[in-house]
């Protein structure tokens, strides 16, 4: 399948994390100019191999700084064609039942996971409207789809709200040729799951429940993301693609 991204530009948040870094790499190799936003920079070696990428240190909850960096990138490229929002936090030790969670933890998770999506929409959608083109992919989670007896309620609820917001954006701006979709990853081997290194048995036990018998890799998410951004998906908007090895298909 040929994917034509020549002359396009993209903004990626959470760009130094496992999923964001892999998406940045894939888009750079496709010839896209990429603005990577995160609070921590990738290794310098990454930019030697991915010269279409530039990194800016930005806290996505800082609207003023976020807008400044994105506006500067837009002026340089005359467009922002794609937004890939991989920002997310999951604090296993702090994010518990809504009954027991500290309100400060709840608020911070929602600020990072959901409010940042609103900020990005406020900044980037008007720029996409100017060019009458845009495709947005937001990374949610299969945790948004169901409850849990050992919950991370703030994470799950914030990721569920992302689905609702993406659908609304898709409907509002379809007439401007702007699409918005969600990817729902299952268990993916990223820094967020560093606990597996300390307890490999837990990972193996989890894999037994996944029909494809493995946890996902960042490339699995990147592949889905690149497809949704591409013209091959130009009739797909306001929906979710689940990438979980069949886990949520089980009864």
C-alpha positions in Angstrom: 0.0 0.0 0.0 1.4 3.3 -1.1 1.2 6.1 1.5 1.9 9.6 0.1 2.9 12.1 2.8 5.2 14.2 0.6 5.3 17.9 1.8 3.2 17.3 4.9 3.8 18.3 8.5 2.8 16.9 11.8 2.7 17.7 15.5 3.3 14.8 18.0 2.8 15.1 21.7 4.2 12.7 24.2 6.8 12.3 21.4 9.7 10.9 23.5 7.6 8.0 24.9 7.5 4.6 23.4 4.5 5.1 21.2 5.2 8.8 20.4 8.9 8.0 19.5 7.9 5.2 17.2 5.3 7.4 15.4 7.8 10.2 15.1 10.2 7.8 13.5 7.7 6.4 11.0 6.5 9.8 9.9 10.0 11.2 9.5 10.9 8.2 7.3 7.8 9.0 5.2 9.2 12.5 4.5 6.9 14.4 7.0 8.3 17.4 8.9 7.7 16.5 12.5 7.4 18.7 15.6 8.0 16.5 18.6 6.7 17.9 21.9 7.4 16.4 25.3 8.9 17.3 28.7 12.0 15.1 28.0 14.1 15.0 24.8 15.0 11.7 23.1 18.6 10.7 22.8 20.7 12.8 20.3 21.2 9.7 18.2 17.5 9.7 17.3 17.9 13.0 15.4 20.9 11.7 13.5 18.7 9.0 12.0 15.5 11.1 11.8 16.5 14.5 10.4 12.9 15.6 9.6 12.2 15.8 13.3 12.7 18.8 15.6 12.1 18.6 19.4 10.8 21.3 21.7 10.5 20.9 25.5 6.9 21.6 26.3 4.5 20.8 29.1 1.2 20.2 27.3 -0.7 21.6 30.2 1.0 25.0 29.6 -1.3 26.6 27.0 0.8 29.6 26.3 4.0 27.7 25.7 2.2 25.0 23.7 0.6 27.6 21.4 3.9 29.5 20.9 5.8 26.4 19.7 3.0 25.2 17.4 2.4 28.6 15.9 6.2 28.9 15.2 6.2 25.5 13.5 3.1 26.4 11.5 4.7 29.6 10.2 7.8 27.7 9.1 5.9 25.0 7.3 2.8 26.9 6.1 0.6 24.1 7.4 -0.1 21.5 10.1 -1.6 18.5 8.4 -1.5 16.0 11.2 -1.8 15.9 15.0 -0.8 12.7 16.9 -1.7 13.0 20.5 0.1 10.3 22.5 0.2 12.2 25.8 -0.9 10.2 28.8 0.0 9.3 32.4 -0.9 6.2 34.4 0.3 6.3 38.0 -0.2 2.8 39.3 0.7 3.8 42.9 -1.6 6.8 43.1 -4.4 6.2 40.6 -6.9 4.0 42.4 -10.7 3.8 43.0 -12.5 7.1 42.7 -13.6 6.5 46.3 -10.1 6.5 47.5 -8.1 8.6 45.1 -6.6 11.9 46.2 -8.5 14.8 44.4 -5.1 16.4 43.4 -4.1 13.1 41.7 -7.5 13.0 39.9 -7.3 16.6 38.7 -3.7 16.2 37.5 -4.4 13.0 35.5 -7.4 14.8 33.8 -5.3 17.9 33.2 -2.6 15.9 31.4 -4.7 13.3 29.6 -7.8 15.3 28.7 -7.3 19.0 29.2 -4.2 18.9 27.0 -6.4 17.4 24.2 -8.7 20.4 24.5 -5.7 22.8 24.3 -4.3 21.1 21.2 -7.7 21.3 19.6 -8.0 25.0 20.3 -4.6 25.6 18.8 -4.4 23.2 15.9 -7.9 22.9 14.5 -8.1 26.6 13.4 -4.8 26.2 11.6 -6.1 23.0 9.8 -9.2 24.9 8.9 -7.1 27.5 7.1 -5.7 24.8 4.8 -9.0 22.9 4.6 -7.2 19.7 5.6 -6.3 17.8 8.7 -6.2 14.4 10.3 -5.9 13.9 14.1 -5.2 10.6 15.9 -5.5 10.5 19.7 -4.2 7.6 21.8 -6.8 6.5 24.4 -6.8 3.0 25.9 -8.9 -0.2 26.2 -9.2 0.8 29.8 -11.8 3.4 28.6 -14.2 0.6 27.7 -14.9 -1.2 31.0 -14.6 -1.1 34.7 -12.1 -2.9 36.9 -12.0 -4.4 40.4 -8.4 -3.1 40.7 -9.0 0.2 39.0 -7.0 3.2 37.8 -10.2 5.3 37.7 -8.8 8.6 36.8 -6.9 7.1 33.9 -9.8 5.1 32.6 -12.3 8.0 32.9 -10.0 10.5 31.2 -9.3 8.1 28.4 -13.1 7.5 27.9 -13.7 11.2 27.7 -11.1 11.5 25.0 -13.3 9.2 22.8 -16.3 11.5 23.3 -14.3 14.6 22.5 -12.8 13.0 19.4 -16.2 12.1 18.0 -17.4 15.6 18.6 -14.4 17.1 16.8 -15.0 14.7 13.9 -18.6 15.8 13.4 -17.9 19.5 13.9 -15.1 19.8 11.4 -15.8 17.2 8.8 -17.0 20.0 6.4 -13.5 21.4 6.7 -12.0 18.1 5.6 -10.6 17.5 9.1 -10.8 14.0 10.5 -10.4 12.9 14.1 -10.0 9.3 15.3 -9.0 7.3 18.3 -6.6 4.3 18.8 -7.3 2.1 21.8 -4.1 0.2 22.7 -4.2 -2.9 24.8 -1.1 -3.8 26.8 1.9 -2.3 25.0 5.5 -2.7 26.0 6.5 0.9 26.7 8.1 2.8 29.6 4.6 3.0 31.2 4.8 -0.8 31.7 8.3 -0.8 33.2 6.9 -2.9 36.0 7.2 -5.9 33.7 11.0 -5.7 33.8 10.8 -6.2 37.6 8.2 -8.9 37.3 8.5 -10.8 33.9 6.2 -13.5 35.2 3.3 -10.9 35.4 3.9 -10.2 31.7 3.9 -13.9 30.8 0.7 -14.5 32.7 -1.0 -11.5 30.9 0.1 -12.9 27.5 -1.8 -16.1 28.2 -5.1 -14.1 28.2 -4.3 -12.3 24.9 -5.5 -14.3 21.8 -2.4 -13.4 19.8 -0.3 -14.6 22.8 1.9 -11.5 23.1 1.7 -7.9 24.4 1.9 -5.2 21.8 4.9 -3.2 20.6 5.0 0.5 19.9 5.3 -0.4 16.2 1.8 -1.9 16.4 0.4 1.4 17.4 2.5 3.4 15.0 1.3 1.3 12.0 -2.3 1.9 12.9 -1.6 5.6 13.4 0.1 6.0 10.1 -2.8 4.3 8.3 -5.4 6.6 10.0 -3.5 9.7 9.1 -3.1 8.6 5.4 -5.4 9.3 2.5 -6.2 5.6 2.4 -8.3 6.3 5.5 -9.9 9.5 4.1 -13.4 8.1 4.7 -12.7 7.1 8.3 -13.5 9.7 11.0 -15.2 9.8 14.4 -14.3 6.2 15.3 -11.9 4.0 17.3 -9.5 1.3 16.2 -8.7 -1.2 18.9 -5.1 -2.6 18.8 -5.0 -5.2 21.6 -4.2 -8.6 20.1 -7.9 -9.6 20.4 -8.1 -9.0 24.2 -11.4 -7.1 24.2 -12.9 -9.6 21.8 -12.9 -12.2 24.5 -16.2 -12.8 26.4 
